[in-house]
Amino acid sequence: MFCVGSVGAGKTLLLKRLECREEAENEEELIRSLQIETIPTVGVNHFEIFVEDADLKDKKKKAKPKKAQVKELGGALAQNWCLYLKQVSARRTLIYVVDLSNPAAVAEVAVHLVDCLELLKGGSSVLVVYSKVDLVEEVETQLIKFRSLLRLPHIRDHYKNIAFSEVTYSLYGGQGVPYIRDFIKRLCN
């Protein structure tokens, strides 16, 4: 499973948030723990996302929590994402993070998305995550613009063998986190 997106789209903080096994009792505490200095990822980061906790009520079960391995490919490596995706021969899962607060990057995002889709095999799944929705005033209007500029309806028609999903995500408040975690869980079973 790969996570890609432009420089500064929010991939690292999204994956760090998903890495947390439990939501903090205090949302501010969770955000504070994630607000470490992030610098653009120039290489590959590896994350283990817990998708299912062992049943703690049944003491007889010795099941380990299920984890999904996610490789974040840095936005600075966008020209080389294809090299990484080509190395995997099985069907792939791609989480594509798009910064909804940066409309100037839509053309670049669209080109890289199509480049990635060309390498995916039938049965692959793509989740487009629109990040930073908390920084956008009219989210629905911006989503309509982005979908149109990314040509998502056309892309879906052209790549019928790939399952597409979309979700909006906010670091603050956790909007979209349960959906993203469920997406990962469904695809690692």
Backbone bond lengths (Angstrom), bond angles and torsions (degrees), N, CA, C in turn:
res aa  C-N    CA-C-N  psi(-1)  N-CA   C-N-CA  omega(-1)  CA-C   N-CA-C  phi
1 M - - - 1.440 - - 1.521 107.56 -
2 F 1.346 114.76 131.84 1.456 120.65 -178.20 1.518 110.43 -119.12
3 C 1.328 115.57 148.64 1.463 122.50 173.90 1.522 106.94 -123.85
4 V 1.333 116.40 121.29 1.457 121.24 -179.15 1.521 109.59 -132.40
5 G 1.315 115.44 165.06 1.457 122.62 178.24 1.516 109.10 165.94
6 S 1.305 116.21 167.21 1.466 121.18 -178.69 1.516 111.77 -61.74
7 V 1.318 115.71 163.72 1.466 121.69 174.69 1.520 108.18 -58.33
8 G 1.332 116.66 129.97 1.454 121.57 176.65 1.521 115.08 79.88
9 A 1.325 118.11 9.61 1.477 120.70 -178.25 1.528 112.15 -72.57
10 G 1.335 117.96 -21.17 1.465 120.81 178.57 1.515 114.09 109.06
11 K 1.316 117.50 18.64 1.476 121.84 -178.31 1.522 112.15 -61.99
12 T 1.318 116.95 -49.34 1.464 120.91 -175.13 1.525 111.23 -62.97
13 L 1.328 117.96 -47.39 1.464 119.91 -179.63 1.527 111.38 -66.94
14 L 1.324 117.93 -35.54 1.463 120.50 175.59 1.522 110.21 -60.02
15 L 1.319 116.83 -48.63 1.465 120.51 -177.78 1.524 111.68 -69.22
16 K 1.333 117.46 -34.49 1.469 119.47 175.61 1.527 110.10 -64.54
17 R 1.328 116.13 -39.19 1.467 119.08 178.42 1.530 110.18 -65.46
18 L 1.318 117.49 -41.58 1.460 120.92 179.23 1.522 112.08 -68.07
19 E 1.324 116.69 -27.11 1.461 121.48 178.80 1.526 111.83 -67.26
20 C 1.334 117.42 -27.03 1.461 121.09 178.06 1.517 108.00 -65.42
21 R 1.329 117.05 122.79 1.463 120.97 -176.79 1.511 112.69 -68.49
22 E 1.298 116.24 -36.56 1.460 119.82 -177.55 1.515 108.67 -129.41
23 E 1.305 114.04 146.89 1.459 118.77 175.19 1.526 107.91 -70.92
24 A 1.308 116.44 140.47 1.462 120.47 178.40 1.524 109.50 -68.65
25 E 1.314 115.15 150.95 1.466 119.14 177.22 1.520 109.77 -62.56
26 N 1.299 115.90 -34.09 1.443 121.74 -178.74 1.532 107.92 -113.34
27 E 1.327 116.73 116.82 1.471 122.01 -177.73 1.531 111.00 -57.61
28 E 1.330 116.72 -39.56 1.459 120.09 -179.71 1.525 111.23 -62.45
29 E 1.328 116.18 -37.36 1.467 120.93 178.62 1.535 110.65 -63.06
30 L 1.320 116.39 -42.67 1.463 120.72 178.73 1.521 110.85 -63.14
31 I 1.317 116.76 -47.26 1.467 120.76 -179.38 1.521 110.27 -61.61
32 R 1.327 116.85 -43.02 1.467 121.24 179.33 1.532 110.25 -60.61
33 S 1.334 116.97 -39.83 1.466 119.77 -179.35 1.525 111.84 -68.27
34 L 1.331 117.24 -26.40 1.465 121.09 -179.94 1.519 112.87 -88.48
35 Q 1.325 117.16 -18.50 1.451 120.69 -174.58 1.528 112.12 -79.21
36 I 1.293 114.97 57.34 1.455 119.49 172.49 1.522 107.02 -87.88
37 E 1.296 116.07 161.45 1.458 119.49 178.40 1.520 108.40 -62.17
38 T 1.301 116.16 120.38 1.462 118.59 174.30 1.515 107.87 -107.75
39 I 1.281 114.46 138.52 1.455 121.21 174.84 1.528 105.97 -120.40
40 P 1.311 117.52 154.84 1.457 118.60 -179.28 1.536 111.21 -53.91
41 T 1.322 114.57 133.22 1.465 120.28 178.53 1.522 108.08 -74.67
42 V 1.322 115.56 120.81 1.456 120.61 -178.48 1.522 110.78 -97.57
43 G 1.295 116.80 -16.34 1.462 121.37 -179.85 1.510 111.32 -121.55
44 V 1.322 114.21 -131.67 1.460 121.74 -178.11 1.525 108.30 -124.53
45 N 1.319 116.92 129.38 1.460 121.81 172.52 1.520 108.39 -105.98
46 H 1.322 116.15 142.94 1.459 121.67 178.30 1.523 108.88 -110.63
47 F 1.325 115.66 131.86 1.459 121.60 -179.99 1.515 109.70 -126.54
48 E 1.331 116.11 145.67 1.460 122.34 172.63 1.517 107.04 -111.93
49 I 1.311 116.01 114.30 1.457 121.81 -178.45 1.526 108.04 -102.13
50 F 1.324 117.04 119.85 1.455 121.25 176.84 1.522 107.77 -75.37
51 V 1.321 115.66 123.60 1.456 119.16 -177.56 1.521 113.13 -111.56
52 E 1.321 117.12 -12.46 1.453 120.03 179.55 1.515 108.54 -157.08
53 D 1.299 116.87 122.61 1.455 120.12 178.11 1.519 110.20 -84.88
54 A 1.308 115.80 147.99 1.463 120.06 175.75 1.522 108.76 -62.56
55 D 1.321 116.35 148.75 1.464 121.29 -179.87 1.528 108.63 -72.67
56 L 1.308 115.53 105.06 1.462 119.96 -176.07 1.524 112.54 -76.32
57 K 1.343 117.51 -18.14 1.460 120.28 -178.68 1.522 111.56 -73.10
58 D 1.314 116.58 -33.35 1.455 120.64 -177.91 1.526 108.41 -95.37
59 K 1.308 117.05 98.03 1.471 122.17 -175.34 1.528 112.12 -66.53
60 K 1.351 117.31 -20.38 1.459 120.05 -178.83 1.522 111.71 -73.36
61 K 1.318 116.21 -26.84 1.454 119.50 -179.80 1.527 109.63 -75.30
62 K 1.302 115.70 135.66 1.466 121.22 177.75 1.526 109.52 -113.03
63 A 1.337 116.29 25.79 1.461 120.68 -177.10 1.524 110.82 -64.31
64 K 1.316 113.74 139.29 1.460 119.75 175.43 1.525 107.98 -90.73
65 P 1.317 116.39 150.97 1.461 118.37 176.73 1.533 109.86 -62.93
66 K 1.327 115.94 143.58 1.462 119.75 176.93 1.518 109.03 -80.48
67 K 1.323 114.64 139.87 1.454 120.31 178.90 1.519 108.89 -128.78
68 A 1.312 115.25 143.45 1.461 121.43 173.78 1.521 107.53 -107.43
69 Q 1.293 115.76 137.39 1.460 121.54 176.35 1.526 108.27 -91.63
70 V 1.324 116.35 124.39 1.462 121.12 178.85 1.521 108.13 -123.07
71 K 1.322 115.38 128.58 1.462 121.01 175.76 1.516 107.90 -102.32
72 E 1.327 114.95 121.93 1.462 120.16 175.08 1.521 107.69 -93.13
73 L 1.313 115.68 120.67 1.454 120.91 175.96 1.517 107.37 -97.23
74 G 1.315 116.51 120.56 1.456 121.15 -174.76 1.511 113.18 -59.04
75 G 1.331 115.52 145.86 1.455 120.96 178.76 1.518 113.01 -60.37
76 A 1.336 116.02 -29.11 1.468 119.84 177.92 1.524 111.62 -67.06
77 L 1.344 116.43 -17.16 1.464 121.35 179.15 1.523 113.02 -95.42
78 A 1.315 117.72 11.99 1.467 121.34 -172.30 1.527 112.76 -49.18
79 Q 1.313 117.02 -38.31 1.466 119.57 -179.82 1.530 112.20 -67.15
80 N 1.339 116.42 -18.98 1.467 121.01 -177.95 1.526 114.40 -108.60
81 W 1.339 118.56 2.99 1.458 120.26 179.91 1.524 110.76 -54.52
82 C 1.322 115.70 -39.41 1.466 120.18 -178.12 1.525 111.54 -58.77
83 L 1.319 117.31 -35.37 1.466 120.24 179.19 1.525 110.65 -62.16
84 Y 1.324 117.10 -40.03 1.462 121.08 178.76 1.528 110.85 -70.21
85 L 1.333 115.85 -44.73 1.459 119.65 -176.64 1.534 111.63 -67.36
86 K 1.323 117.86 -31.42 1.468 121.17 178.67 1.527 112.05 -66.99
87 Q 1.327 117.10 -26.87 1.466 120.90 -176.46 1.522 112.47 -71.04
88 V 1.310 117.33 -17.65 1.459 120.99 -177.97 1.518 107.62 -100.24
89 S 1.340 115.98 120.98 1.458 118.78 -174.57 1.528 113.23 -91.20
90 A 1.326 117.71 -22.42 1.465 120.70 -177.80 1.527 109.74 -79.93
91 R 1.326 115.70 176.59 1.459 117.70 176.50 1.524 108.00 -65.00
92 R 1.288 114.67 149.00 1.461 119.92 -172.62 1.518 111.66 -119.12
93 T 1.309 113.67 158.31 1.455 121.31 172.16 1.517 106.57 -116.93
94 L 1.322 115.29 130.69 1.452 120.71 -177.51 1.525 108.89 -125.11
95 I 1.328 115.30 126.24 1.462 121.32 171.66 1.521 105.60 -104.53
96 Y 1.331 116.28 114.31 1.452 121.40 -175.98 1.524 108.50 -108.49
97 V 1.333 116.52 111.50 1.462 121.93 -175.32 1.529 109.48 -94.28
98 V 1.336 115.21 126.62 1.458 122.66 -178.79 1.524 108.21 -119.68
99 D 1.320 117.23 126.60 1.467 122.66 178.60 1.521 109.09 -78.52
100 L 1.324 116.35 103.07 1.465 121.67 -177.10 1.524 112.08 -66.32
101 S 1.323 117.26 -18.58 1.467 120.16 -179.02 1.532 112.05 -88.22
102 N 1.328 117.95 2.45 1.465 121.33 -176.60 1.531 111.37 -124.76
103 P 1.337 117.57 75.48 1.469 119.52 -178.56 1.528 113.73 -65.26
104 A 1.334 117.07 -20.01 1.464 119.98 179.96 1.529 112.20 -66.10
105 A 1.333 117.21 -19.60 1.463 120.67 -176.44 1.532 113.44 -95.40
106 V 1.339 117.88 3.54 1.462 120.18 -173.39 1.526 112.58 -60.15
107 A 1.313 118.94 -42.84 1.466 120.97 -178.24 1.530 110.75 -60.36
108 E 1.325 115.78 -46.56 1.468 120.46 178.99 1.534 110.77 -62.59
109 V 1.328 116.37 -42.49 1.458 121.72 179.79 1.528 110.13 -60.59
110 A 1.331 116.69 -43.62 1.464 121.06 -178.72 1.521 111.57 -63.59
111 V 1.320 117.08 -43.03 1.470 120.92 179.61 1.520 110.41 -62.58
112 H 1.319 117.64 -46.36 1.467 120.63 -178.69 1.527 111.81 -68.14
113 L 1.336 116.67 -34.62 1.462 119.38 177.39 1.526 110.39 -62.61
114 V 1.321 117.20 -47.04 1.471 120.55 179.51 1.527 110.43 -63.92
115 D 1.318 117.95 -40.15 1.478 120.61 176.91 1.526 110.51 -56.92
116 C 1.323 116.74 -44.12 1.466 120.98 179.79 1.524 111.24 -66.53
117 L 1.324 116.44 -42.83 1.466 120.42 -177.41 1.522 111.73 -63.61
118 E 1.315 117.23 -31.78 1.469 120.70 178.99 1.523 111.99 -60.97
119 L 1.326 117.10 -24.42 1.460 121.05 -177.03 1.526 113.72 -95.00
120 L 1.313 116.91 -12.45 1.457 119.13 -176.96 1.527 110.89 -79.29
121 K 1.305 115.42 142.21 1.462 121.31 179.61 1.518 110.06 -92.49
122 G 1.324 115.39 166.67 1.454 121.04 176.27 1.515 110.13 -55.73
123 G 1.306 115.87 141.75 1.456 120.44 -178.65 1.513 113.30 89.36
124 S 1.321 117.35 -3.47 1.462 120.55 177.59 1.521 109.84 -74.83
125 S 1.324 115.87 161.19 1.456 122.04 179.79 1.519 110.07 -129.18
126 V 1.321 115.21 141.23 1.463 121.77 178.98 1.524 108.37 -127.80
127 L 1.318 115.36 129.01 1.461 121.35 172.69 1.521 107.41 -112.52
128 V 1.330 116.70 116.97 1.455 121.45 175.37 1.526 106.66 -91.55
129 V 1.325 115.76 117.53 1.464 122.18 -178.63 1.523 108.22 -105.85
130 Y 1.324 116.19 114.39 1.463 120.89 176.15 1.524 107.18 -87.58
131 S 1.327 116.11 106.12 1.465 120.76 -174.27 1.526 111.32 -94.22
132 K 1.311 113.76 169.25 1.463 123.63 175.59 1.532 112.72 61.83
133 V 1.325 116.42 34.69 1.463 119.70 179.30 1.523 111.69 -64.91
134 D 1.324 116.62 -21.69 1.462 120.00 178.24 1.528 112.01 -70.62
135 L 1.325 118.15 -12.75 1.463 121.82 179.75 1.531 112.22 -97.86
136 V 1.327 116.85 -0.34 1.460 121.81 -176.41 1.524 108.99 -109.71
137 E 1.347 116.18 132.61 1.461 119.54 -177.41 1.528 112.61 -74.02
138 E 1.299 119.11 -49.23 1.457 123.08 -178.39 1.528 108.55 -112.74
139 V 1.316 116.23 83.96 1.457 122.12 -172.63 1.526 111.52 -59.87
140 E 1.328 118.23 -48.69 1.470 120.69 -177.16 1.529 111.61 -61.54
141 T 1.325 116.64 -41.49 1.466 120.69 178.36 1.523 110.31 -64.17
142 Q 1.325 116.35 -43.38 1.466 120.87 179.48 1.533 110.90 -65.30
143 L 1.334 117.13 -38.77 1.468 120.58 177.96 1.522 111.21 -62.08
144 I 1.318 116.81 -43.41 1.468 120.40 178.76 1.521 110.17 -60.34
145 K 1.336 116.66 -44.75 1.468 120.94 178.48 1.522 110.97 -61.25
146 F 1.339 116.73 -47.73 1.462 120.52 -177.42 1.529 111.25 -62.89
147 R 1.342 116.73 -45.41 1.476 119.78 179.33 1.522 110.59 -59.32
148 S 1.314 115.99 -39.80 1.458 120.30 -179.85 1.530 110.66 -68.53
149 L 1.334 116.57 -47.87 1.463 120.43 -178.94 1.536 112.29 -66.55
150 L 1.330 116.02 -33.20 1.465 119.60 176.71 1.527 111.47 -77.46
151 R 1.322 115.92 -12.30 1.468 123.07 -178.37 1.524 111.31 60.75
152 L 1.336 115.78 39.21 1.466 120.29 -178.07 1.525 114.10 -58.90
153 P 1.327 120.32 -41.20 1.473 117.47 176.90 1.527 112.00 -59.27
154 H 1.323 117.30 -42.46 1.463 121.72 178.25 1.536 110.84 -65.23
155 I 1.322 116.15 -42.85 1.465 120.94 179.88 1.523 110.23 -61.79
156 R 1.332 117.27 -44.68 1.470 120.67 178.99 1.530 110.74 -60.43
157 D 1.327 117.02 -40.97 1.470 120.30 179.32 1.526 111.34 -66.37
158 H 1.314 116.16 -38.78 1.466 120.35 -177.40 1.531 112.41 -73.25
159 Y 1.323 117.18 -37.97 1.465 122.17 -177.44 1.531 109.52 -106.81
160 K 1.318 116.46 64.00 1.467 121.52 -176.29 1.520 113.08 -67.34
161 N 1.324 117.93 -20.39 1.474 121.19 -179.01 1.528 112.78 -84.66
162 I 1.320 116.97 1.89 1.464 122.22 -179.96 1.531 108.40 -113.83
163 A 1.323 116.23 131.28 1.470 121.23 178.22 1.523 109.14 -84.13
164 F 1.326 116.37 123.25 1.459 121.88 -179.85 1.519 110.73 -107.28
165 S 1.329 116.03 141.07 1.459 123.05 171.11 1.518 106.78 -136.33
166 E 1.331 116.04 156.52 1.459 121.11 178.04 1.519 108.69 -136.84
167 V 1.327 115.88 148.54 1.460 121.25 177.39 1.525 108.64 -154.35
168 T 1.336 115.06 148.19 1.462 119.62 172.14 1.523 107.27 -95.19
169 Y 1.328 115.49 145.97 1.460 121.04 -174.52 1.521 110.21 -136.62
170 S 1.328 114.57 139.28 1.456 121.23 174.23 1.523 108.59 -133.49
171 L 1.315 116.63 129.27 1.461 120.63 175.38 1.521 109.43 -60.70
172 Y 1.328 115.85 -41.63 1.463 121.30 -179.13 1.529 108.71 -83.66
173 G 1.295 116.41 118.74 1.452 120.55 -179.29 1.513 113.89 93.00
174 G 1.312 117.73 -17.69 1.459 120.70 175.20 1.514 115.90 74.63
175 Q 1.322 118.01 17.35 1.459 120.31 178.76 1.522 109.49 -54.70
176 G 1.311 117.12 127.48 1.456 122.78 177.32 1.516 115.42 91.02
177 V 1.337 117.91 -16.30 1.469 120.86 -176.77 1.528 112.13 -59.54
178 P 1.342 119.76 -47.76 1.473 118.48 179.22 1.531 112.84 -59.57
179 Y 1.326 116.44 -39.82 1.474 120.17 179.43 1.523 111.09 -63.71
180 I 1.322 116.58 -44.43 1.475 120.91 -178.92 1.523 109.76 -64.59
181 R 1.329 116.96 -44.22 1.462 121.08 179.17 1.539 110.41 -61.48
182 D 1.331 116.50 -41.41 1.467 120.74 178.85 1.528 111.00 -66.02
183 F 1.329 116.87 -39.56 1.468 121.80 176.57 1.528 110.13 -57.39
184 I 1.327 115.90 -47.81 1.467 121.07 -179.88 1.531 109.65 -64.40
185 K 1.309 117.16 -43.15 1.471 122.00 -179.17 1.529 110.88 -59.83
186 R 1.337 116.63 -47.32 1.471 120.59 -178.60 1.521 111.64 -60.46
187 L 1.329 116.86 -33.56 1.455 119.70 -173.85 1.520 113.74 -92.10
188 C 1.295 117.53 -5.21 1.479 118.06 176.75 1.511 111.64 -106.21
189 N 1.330 118.46 4.79 1.478 121.53 175.78 1.509 110.46 -82.18
